[in-house]
Structures are given as structure tokens and as C-alpha cells.
Amino acid sequence: MRMAVVFGLFLLVVLFFVGRLFYLTLIVGPENAETAISGRTETITVEAKRGTIYDRNGNVLATSVDATTIYCNPSEVTDPRGLADTLVQLFGGVKSDYTKKLTSTSTFVYLYKKADVDVASTLKDMGYDGVYFLSDSKRVYPYGQTAGQVIGLCDTDGNGIAGLELYYDDVLSGEDGEIVAEYGKGGYPIAGGQQQTVAATDGQDIVVSIDIEMQEYLEERLTQAVSDIEGNRGDSIIYDGATGEILAIASTPYLNPSDRSTVEEGATTLMPINTMYEPGSIFKSVTMAAVLEAGVLTPESEIYCPAYLEADEYTVSDAHARASQTFTLTQILAESSNVGTSLAAAELGFGPLYDKILEYGFAQKTGVDFPGESAGSCSEQSTWSLVRSYNVSFGQGISVTPLQMARFYGALANDGVAYQPHFLLSYPQTGEEPTYEGTKLITSSTVDSLTGMLEAVVTEGTGTKAAIDGYSVAGKTGTAQYAGDSGTYVDGSYDISFIGYLPDTDSDLVCFVGVTEVPGDRSTANAFKDIMTFAINHYKIAAQ
């Protein structure tokens, strides 16, 4: 009997251990093994090579070149102080930061990302223990600050953070791969334990509308304009009304993505797209287009224009004092009369004017392929007071972007047809070319009449400095008050601009030049003339 009890107890113990072994081996064994492996592995990201950005002529604006990322297993490093000294000599930085990495308890630490291949090879030849090298790539910008705001920036991990680098990040970035490294006791690598589990897939290239030669000159002349007329910031666009392509665009101060040591405030903002402002008199063409399309007035229609208008508790007057007189609609635009434009808008009606403002694409985004586009702003017409109604007609009390203005004037240059402004032209690897549909914004008869009126601005009005020998220029000067920190208009300082096109040519290019916070009565028409003259020569634009 006692033997039977002992045997039974022995059998129970055996069954317990067999069951426990079964549980540990077959039930939780795989899970424990996976946990153990994950606890002694490090995953190293292998970055995909980022796609190249080309200008319209095949010039490289941004590309990725070979680089080397350096990392270490601190448990294998035998000379942390000496290695730290070497890293400072080769890559700069602070010795204590390197020492902290080299003596950490981790089995994997980045020492330097995206080093020049030659410099990394110098370190590799020194044969330090525990230091490893990973083939990588880094972003370079061959033209420096030229078109830097347009191209944008990538962070140290290769992600787009501004400009086209950000907007087309998903296209350019590709898909990263990874390497899994397995380590044994003490943090030492296991032989055969490192393998590339996922191969990187490189990103796609893109071709954009920028012409780097046109861009370079535009930036140079814009810088000069801001200096010459003592303004704060400047912005400019060369825009093709026939296609919607943006050939050159910039605002000061410029951004150099190759040198981030001194990034000025505002350098990452591309004002013609990202910033709205009150346009002033260049908006009078919008009002005139609406008036002409409605048929309420013609270019020859005469309007008696008093020296000033009373509106609510305010007065509306022209920029320069004058006696009361009668103007034709053409003269009102040529002399940039605020009073005359207000009265012309009243003939149309402010409700129809508001409808046309929206129909022409203002107070809404153009859809340009660039991050952070501003839609501009125009309050509901039902909220307008009389003085606000007058002000909107000549470009105050409404906010637009220079790109919206370029699109509108581009429609005038292109027989009333407007296109979506854009940068992307093609994906060269696949041959895909996106299409952009045109929209008939303005009737051809209105375009003809308004173009003639805008030509008079240059031949006999406020824009004579924009005249180009041998070419007809249609354009408009702009002088706008702007609000200061207190929210009220600043006295004696203005945002000024000129925008125009070449009606009697085979080109539909539009040029805008603006400078902010300009003291006194000055003009950007000279800058327009120089930039457009460069375009005439560069693109061999012929007068017809």
C-alpha cells in the first residue's frame, strides 16, 4: 500500500514536469523565443534614395548623393576618448556629446548621419573597434539660394519639411528599407545574425516649371528693387498665362537650403503664394473687367469725378489731389483714380461686383501645388458699408495673393482663359505628364477692351516707367495702404506693385513685382521693365 502511494506521488510529479515542459515548449515557447530575440536585436533604417528635382530644362535643382552614416556598439568600443577626439576633428561638434554616446549602455548609437563618403572613409581606415558604416545618401542643392524657397528643405532624416520637398514628399521619398542586427551576451554581434530584411525603394524624380536662369535674374533684380526704393520685403513672379506654369517666383529674404546656419526670419515663406495682402490699384482691373462684361460702361464712357466722395463718415480721394473733372473709363484706369473706379463700380452695383470677384477666383485657393497657400479674404457683400464698397473696388478692404493676381492677368493675356497655377510638369521615370484644364473667365471682347485700357496706363498714365522699346505693354501700377500693429493704416508708407503682360507678342507671360512698406511715392515699374526685358531676350519673344 505504501509503495502504491509513493508511486502515485512520483507519477504526479512526473506528470507535472512533463506538463510544464509541454507548456513552456509548445505553448509559450515561441512567444518567449520571439521576445528573447527582439530583446537582443537592433533595427537600422536604410533610407531610400530621394528622387531628383529638375527644372524645365533638365537642370538639377535638388538631388541625393552618396553619403555614409556612422554608428557604433558602445560595448565594443575600446578607446572612447580617442574616438571622440577623432570625431570632433572630422565632423565637428562637442567631445562630451560623443563620449556620452560611446560609453552608453545601448548596443546601437548613431555617431554621425550622412557624412561625406571621403571623410567617413578616413575614419574607417583608422580601424576603431565597435564602429560601423552604413551606405546612405544626403540631399544637395546645386544652385544654393536660387529657387531655394521653391525647392524647400529636408530634415536630417530626409523628410521634406518645406517647399516642393514637402509638397511632393510622398513621391520623392520612396520607401525605406531596414537591416536587423542581432547581438549576443555582452552586446557583441552574433556571427551571421545581421541581415537586410527589406530593400529600400528609391523615390521618383519630378520635373518642375521653374527656369533656373530666369529665376536667378528675377531674384537679383528683386533684391535691387527692394534696396533702390527702400522697402522692407519684395516678391515677384513670372507666370505663363497660356499654361499656368510658374517659371520664376521669389520673395525676400531668400532661403539657401545648402546653408542653414543663417536662415533669416521669413525666408521659408514664399510670399506670392503664402501671404495675402491688400493689392491696391492693380485690383482696379478686376473692377473694370466686371464693369465691361456687364455692358454698363465702355472704355469711352465718361464719368464726372469730383475731387472726393463722401462715404459714411469718411472721404474717398485719389492718391494725388486734383480738381473735379470728367474722365473716360480709360482715363480713370490710366490715372488710377480711386474716385472714378468707385463710381464705375457703383454703376455696376456692388453685389454684381462681389459675384465677379468670386467668379474670377479671388477669396479662394488657386490649387497651386505648393504647401501653405493662402486663399485671400473678401467679406460677404451684405456686410459692406458704402466706404467699404468703394474701397474694395480699388483694392483696399480685400486681401489677395500675388499669385491670384498673376492668374487673373494671365487670363487677360490668354484671351480670357485662366489655368491652374502649377509647378509640376512631369514624372520622367514613368513619362506621366499631368494635365491642367483651362477655364474661360472673361469674354474676348472684354479682354480686348481692357487690354487697350491697360496699354494706356503705360503709354500715358501712371505706368510709363514700364514701357519697353519695340513692344506694347499692358499693365497696372498698384499703391496700397497696409495695416500696422495697431490695426489701422500706416501713414506715409505703402505696399507698391506693378503687374503686366505683352499683348502684341507670341507670349502670354505675366510679370508681377511688389515691394512692401515703401516710404513715399515710388514705383516697381522699372523692375518690371528689366525682368520682362530679360524674359523677352531669354525666350526670344517677338513683337507682332
C-alpha positions in Angstrom: 0.0 0.0 0.0 2.8 2.4 0.9 4.6 1.6 -2.3 1.5 2.4 -4.3 1.2 5.8 -2.6 4.8 6.6 -3.3 4.5 5.5 -6.9 1.4 7.7 -7.3 3.1 10.7 -5.9 6.1 10.1 -8.2 3.7 9.8 -11.1 2.1 13.1 -10.2 5.4 14.8 -10.1 6.5 13.4 -13.4 3.2 14.4 -15.0 3.6 18.0 -13.6 7.1 18.4 -15.1 6.0 16.9 -18.4 3.0 19.2 -18.5 5.2 22.2 -17.5 7.7 21.2 -20.2 4.9 20.9 -22.7 3.6 24.4 -21.7 7.0 26.1 -21.9 8.0 24.4 -25.1 4.9 24.4 -27.2 2.5 27.0 -25.7 4.7 30.0 -24.6 7.9 28.8 -26.1 7.6 30.6 -29.5 6.5 33.7 -27.8 9.4 33.6 -25.3 11.8 33.0 -28.1 10.5 35.9 -30.1 10.7 38.1 -27.0 14.3 37.0 -26.4 15.3 37.7 -30.0 13.7 41.1 -30.0 15.5 42.0 -26.8 18.8 41.4 -28.4 18.2 43.0 -31.9 18.5 46.5 -33.3 16.7 47.6 -36.4 18.7 50.0 -38.6 16.7 52.1 -41.1 18.2 52.0 -44.7 16.9 55.3 -46.3 15.6 55.1 -49.8 17.4 57.4 -52.2 15.3 60.5 -52.6 14.1 61.5 -56.1 15.8 64.3 -58.0 14.0 67.6 -58.8 14.8 69.1 -62.2 13.9 72.4 -63.7 12.1 72.7 -67.0 15.4 72.5 -68.9 16.8 69.5 -67.1 19.0 71.3 -64.7 19.3 69.6 -61.3 17.7 71.7 -58.5 17.8 69.1 -55.8 19.3 65.6 -55.7 20.7 63.0 -53.4 24.3 62.0 -53.4 26.2 59.1 -51.8 26.9 59.5 -48.1 27.9 57.3 -45.1 26.1 57.1 -41.8 28.3 56.1 -38.9 27.1 54.1 -35.9 28.7 52.1 -33.1 28.1 49.4 -30.5 29.4 51.1 -27.3 30.2 47.7 -25.7 32.8 47.0 -28.4 34.4 50.5 -28.3 37.8 50.1 -26.7 39.1 53.7 -27.0 36.1 56.1 -26.4 38.2 59.2 -25.6 40.5 58.8 -28.6 37.5 58.1 -30.9 35.7 61.1 -29.5 38.7 63.3 -30.3 38.8 62.0 -33.8 35.1 62.5 -34.4 35.4 66.2 -33.3 38.3 66.6 -35.7 36.5 65.1 -38.7 32.9 66.2 -38.1 33.0 69.0 -35.6 30.7 69.0 -32.6 31.4 68.7 -28.8 33.6 65.9 -27.4 31.5 65.3 -24.4 28.5 64.6 -26.6 30.4 61.9 -28.5 31.8 60.5 -25.3 28.4 60.1 -23.8 27.3 58.1 -26.9 30.4 56.0 -26.9 30.0 55.0 -23.3 26.3 54.4 -23.2 24.7 51.0 -22.2 22.9 50.7 -25.6 24.1 48.3 -28.2 23.4 50.8 -31.0 24.1 54.5 -31.2 24.3 56.8 -34.2 27.6 58.8 -34.2 27.1 60.9 -37.4 24.4 60.8 -40.1 25.0 61.4 -43.8 28.8 62.1 -43.7 30.8 62.8 -46.8 32.0 59.5 -48.2 35.6 60.5 -48.2 35.6 61.8 -44.6 33.9 58.6 -43.5 36.5 56.5 -45.3 39.2 58.4 -43.4 37.6 57.3 -40.1 37.1 53.7 -41.4 40.8 53.5 -42.3 41.7 54.3 -38.6 40.2 50.9 -37.6 38.5 51.9 -34.4 36.8 48.9 -32.7 33.0 48.9 -32.5 32.4 51.5 -35.3 30.3 50.6 -38.3 29.5 52.3 -41.6 26.2 52.2 -43.5 25.8 53.3 -47.1 23.4 56.3 -47.2 22.6 59.4 -49.2 22.2 63.1 -48.5 20.4 66.0 -50.1 22.3 68.6 -52.1 21.1 71.8 -53.8 23.5 72.8 -56.7 22.1 76.3 -57.1 22.2 77.3 -53.4 19.7 80.0 -52.7 18.4 80.4 -56.2 14.9 79.0 -56.1 15.6 77.8 -52.6 12.2 78.9 -51.3 10.5 77.0 -54.1 12.5 73.8 -53.7 12.4 73.8 -49.9 14.2 71.7 -47.3 14.5 68.2 -46.0 15.3 67.4 -42.3 18.2 65.3 -41.2 16.2 62.1 -41.7 15.5 63.0 -45.4 11.9 64.1 -44.9 10.6 67.1 -46.8 9.7 70.0 -44.4 9.2 73.0 -46.7 8.5 73.9 -50.4 8.2 71.3 -53.1 10.3 68.9 -51.0 7.4 68.9 -48.6 4.5 69.0 -51.1 5.9 66.1 -53.1 7.4 64.3 -50.2 5.4 61.1 -50.8 6.6 61.0 -54.4 10.2 61.9 -53.8 10.9 59.9 -50.7 10.3 56.3 -51.8 10.1 53.6 -49.1 12.9 53.0 -46.6 14.4 49.5 -46.1 15.8 48.1 -42.9 18.7 46.0 -41.5 18.2 43.9 -38.4 21.4 43.3 -36.3 21.3 40.5 -33.6 23.6 40.7 -30.6 24.6 38.1 -28.0 25.6 38.3 -24.4 27.6 41.4 -23.6 26.3 43.2 -26.6 28.6 41.6 -29.1 27.2 40.8 -32.6 26.3 37.2 -33.4 28.0 35.8 -36.4 25.6 35.6 -39.3 23.0 37.4 -37.2 22.8 40.6 -39.4 20.6 40.5 -42.5 18.8 43.0 -44.7 15.2 42.2 -44.3 13.6 44.9 -46.5 15.3 46.5 -49.5 14.8 50.3 -49.9 12.7 51.5 -52.9 14.0 54.8 -54.3 11.8 57.8 -54.8 10.6 59.2 -58.1 12.1 62.2 -59.9 10.0 65.2 -60.9 10.4 68.0 -63.5 9.0 71.4 -62.4 8.2 74.6 -64.3 11.0 76.7 -62.8 13.6 78.1 -65.3 16.7 78.5 -63.2 18.2 81.2 -65.4 15.0 83.2 -65.3 14.8 82.6 -61.6 18.3 83.8 -61.0 17.8 87.1 -62.8 14.4 87.7 -61.1 16.0 87.2 -57.7 18.9 89.6 -58.5 16.6 92.3 -59.8 14.1 91.9 -57.0 16.9 92.4 -54.4 17.9 95.5 -56.2 14.4 96.9 -56.3 13.9 96.5 -52.6 17.1 98.3 -52.0 16.5 101.1 -54.5 13.1 102.1 -53.2 14.0 101.4 -49.5 11.2 98.8 -48.9 11.0 96.0 -46.4 10.4 92.9 -48.5 9.9 92.2 -52.1 8.2 89.5 -54.2 8.0 88.7 -57.9 6.5 86.2 -60.3 7.0 85.2 -64.0 3.8 83.3 -64.9 2.7 81.8 -68.2 -1.0 82.7 -68.7 -1.2 80.2 -71.6 -0.4 77.2 -69.4 -0.5 78.1 -65.7 3.2 77.3 -65.4 5.2 79.3 -62.9 8.6 80.0 -64.5 10.1 82.0 -61.7 8.9 83.1 -58.3 10.6 84.6 -55.2 10.3 86.8 -52.1 12.9 88.3 -50.0 14.8 87.3 -47.8 15.9 84.2 -49.7 16.4 80.7 -48.4 19.6 78.7 -49.1 18.8 75.1 -48.3 22.5 74.3 -48.6 23.4 76.6 -45.7 21.1 76.6 -42.7 23.4 78.4 -40.4 21.8 81.7 -41.0 18.1 81.4 -42.0 16.6 84.8 -41.8 13.1 85.3 -40.5 10.5 84.9 -43.3 13.0 83.1 -45.6 10.9 80.0 -45.7 7.7 81.9 -46.7 7.1 82.3 -50.4 5.0 85.5 -50.2 3.3 85.3 -53.6 1.7 82.1 -52.6 1.7 82.0 -48.8 0.9 85.6 -47.9 -2.2 87.7 -48.6 -2.2 91.4 -48.8 -4.4 94.3 -49.9 -3.4 94.8 -53.5 -4.4 98.4 -54.1 -4.7 99.8 -57.6 -3.7 96.7 -59.6 -7.1 95.3 -58.5 -8.8 98.1 -60.4 -8.5 95.9 -63.5 -10.8 93.4 -61.8 -13.4 96.0 -61.2 -13.1 97.3 -64.8 -13.4 93.7 -66.2 -16.7 93.3 -64.2 -18.0 96.7 -65.4 -17.1 96.0 -69.1 -18.5 92.4 -69.0 -21.8 93.7 -67.7 -22.0 96.2 -70.5 -22.9 99.1 -68.2 -19.9 101.2 -69.4 -17.4 101.2 -72.3 -13.8 102.4 -72.3 -15.1 105.7 -73.8 -17.8 106.2 -71.3 -17.4 109.5 -69.4 -17.9 109.8 -65.6 -17.8 113.1 -63.7 -15.3 112.6 -60.9 -15.4 115.1 -58.1 -12.2 115.8 -56.1 -13.5 113.4 -53.4 -16.5 111.3 -52.4 -18.2 111.3 -49.1 -19.0 107.8 -47.8 -20.4 107.2 -44.3 -18.1 109.3 -42.1 -15.1 109.1 -44.5 -14.0 110.6 -47.7 -12.5 108.8 -50.7 -10.0 110.7 -52.8 -7.3 110.0 -55.4 -3.7 109.5 -54.4 -2.8 112.9 -55.7 -5.0 116.0 -55.1 -6.8 117.2 -58.2 -9.8 119.4 -59.1 -13.1 117.9 -60.0 -13.2 116.8 -63.7 -14.7 114.4 -66.2 -12.8 111.2 -67.1 -13.4 108.4 -69.6 -13.2 104.9 -68.2 -9.8 104.5 -69.9 -8.6 107.7 -68.3 -9.8 106.6 -64.9 -7.7 103.4 -65.1 -4.7 105.2 -66.7 -4.7 107.9 -64.0 -5.6 105.3 -61.3 -8.4 107.3 -60.0 -10.0 105.9 -56.8 -13.0 108.2 -57.1 -13.6 107.2 -60.8 -13.2 103.5 -60.0 -15.6 103.8 -57.1 -18.2 105.5 -59.3 -17.8 102.9 -62.1 -18.3 100.1 -59.5 -21.5 101.9 -58.3 -22.8 101.9 -61.8 -22.4 98.2 -61.9 -23.6 97.6 -58.4 -21.6 96.2 -55.5 -23.5 92.9 -55.4 -22.6 92.0 -59.1 -19.0 93.2 -58.4 -18.8 90.8 -55.5 -20.1 88.0 -57.6 -17.5 88.7 -60.2 -14.7 88.8 -57.7 -15.5 85.3 -56.6 -16.1 84.2 -60.2 -12.6 85.4 -61.1 -11.1 83.2 -58.5 -10.4 85.5 -55.6 -11.1 84.6 -51.9 -10.3 81.0 -52.8 -7.1 79.0 -53.3 -5.8 78.6 -56.8 -4.9 75.0 -56.1 -1.2 75.5 -56.8 1.0 72.6 -55.9 2.8 74.2 -53.0 2.3 74.0 -49.2 0.6 76.7 -47.2 -1.3 78.5 -50.0 -3.4 81.5 -48.7 -6.9 81.8 -50.1 -7.1 85.6 -49.6 -10.1 87.1 -48.0 -13.2 89.0 -49.0 -16.1 89.5 -46.6 -19.7 88.9 -47.7 -21.0 91.8 -49.7 -24.1 92.1 -47.5 -21.7 93.3 -44.7 -20.1 96.1 -46.7 -20.7 99.7 -45.8 -20.6 102.3 -48.5 -17.0 103.2 -47.8 -16.0 99.5 -47.7 -17.8 99.1 -51.1 -15.8 101.9 -52.6 -12.6 100.6 -51.1 -13.0 97.1 -52.4 -13.4 98.4 -55.9 -9.8 99.9 -55.9 -8.2 97.1 -53.9 -8.5 98.1 -50.3 -10.6 96.1 -47.7 -9.9 92.9 -49.7 -6.9 90.6 -49.5 -5.5 88.6 -52.3 -2.2 86.8 -53.1 0.1 88.0 -55.9 -0.4 84.5 -57.5 -4.1 85.1 -57.7 -3.4 88.5 -59.4 -1.0 86.8 -61.8 -3.7 84.2 -62.7 -6.2 87.0 -63.4 -3.8 89.0 -65.6 -2.7 85.7 -67.2 -6.3 85.2 -68.3 -6.2 88.7 -69.8 -3.1 87.8 -71.7 -4.6 84.5 -72.8 -7.9 85.7 -74.4 -9.8 85.3 -71.1 -8.8 81.7 -70.4 -7.3 81.0 -66.9 -5.3 77.9 -65.9 -4.5 76.5 -62.6 -1.1 77.8 -61.5 1.4 74.9 -61.0 5.0 73.7 -60.8 4.8 70.0 -61.7 5.4 69.2 -65.4 6.2 65.5 -65.4 7.4 62.3 -63.7 10.4 61.4 -66.0 10.7 57.8 -65.0 7.1 56.9 -66.0 6.7 59.6 -68.6 3.5 60.8 -66.9 2.5 64.4 -67.5 -0.4 65.8 -65.5 -2.9 67.9 -67.5 -4.4 71.2 -66.5 -7.7 72.4 -67.9 -8.4 76.0 -68.8 -11.4 78.0 -67.7 -13.0 80.8 -69.7 -13.1 83.6 -67.1 -13.5 86.7 -69.2 -15.1 87.3 -72.6 -12.8 88.0 -75.5 -14.4 91.4 -76.2 -13.8 92.4 -72.6 -10.2 91.2 -72.8 -9.7 93.4 -75.9 -11.2 96.5 -74.3 -9.4 96.1 -71.0 -6.1 95.4 -72.7 -6.4 98.6 -74.6 -7.1 100.5 -71.3 -4.1 98.8 -69.6 -1.9 99.8 -72.6 -2.9 103.4 -71.9 -1.7 103.1 -68.3 1.8 102.5 -69.7 1.7 105.0 -72.6 0.1 107.9 -70.9 -0.8 107.1 -67.3 0.9 106.1 -64.1 2.9 103.2 -65.6 5.1 104.9 -68.1 8.3 103.6 -66.5 7.2 100.1 -67.5 7.4 100.9 -71.3 9.7 98.6 -73.3 11.1 99.8 -76.6 9.6 98.0 -79.6 6.8 96.3 -77.5 3.3 97.1 -76.3 3.0 96.7 -72.6 -0.4 96.3 -70.8 -0.2 96.7 -67.1 -1.2 98.5 -63.9 0.6 100.2 -61.1 -0.5 99.5 -57.5 -0.2 101.6 -54.4 -1.9 100.2 -51.3 -2.1 101.2 -47.7 -1.3 98.5 -45.2 -2.3 98.0 -41.6 0.3 98.4 -38.8 0.5 96.7 -35.5 -2.4 98.8 -34.1 -4.7 97.6 -36.9 -5.0 101.0 -38.5 -3.4 102.0 -41.8 0.1 103.4 -41.6 0.6 106.9 -42.9 3.2 107.8 -45.5 4.2 104.2 -46.2 2.8 101.8 -48.8 2.8 98.4 -50.4 3.6 99.1 -54.1 3.5 96.8 -57.2 3.3 96.6 -60.9 1.8 93.8 -63.0 1.6 93.5 -66.7 2.0 91.4 -69.9 2.9 91.9 -73.6 -0.3 91.8 -75.6 1.1 92.1 -79.1 3.5 89.2 -79.0 3.5 85.4 -79.2 3.9 85.2 -75.4 1.4 85.2 -72.6 3.9 85.8 -69.8 2.8 87.9 -66.9 5.3 89.6 -64.6 4.4 90.9 -61.1 6.9 92.9 -58.9 5.9 94.1 -55.4 7.7 95.7 -52.5 6.2 96.2 -49.1 6.4 99.2 -46.7 7.8 101.7 -49.1 8.2 105.3 -47.9 6.5 107.9 -50.1 5.5 107.7 -53.8 7.7 105.2 -55.6 7.3 102.5 -58.2 8.4 99.0 -59.2 7.7 99.6 -62.9 11.4 99.9 -63.6 12.0 96.4 -62.1 9.1 95.0 -64.1 10.6 96.5 -67.3 14.0 94.9 -66.6 12.6 91.5 -65.7 10.3 91.4 -68.6 13.1 92.6 -70.9 15.3 89.7 -69.7 12.4 87.3 -70.4 12.0 88.8 -74.0 15.6 88.1 -74.7 15.8 84.8 -72.9 12.7 83.3 -74.6 13.2 85.2 -77.9 9.7 86.8 -77.6 8.8 88.5 -80.9 6.6 91.6 -81.3 3.8 91.0 -83.7 
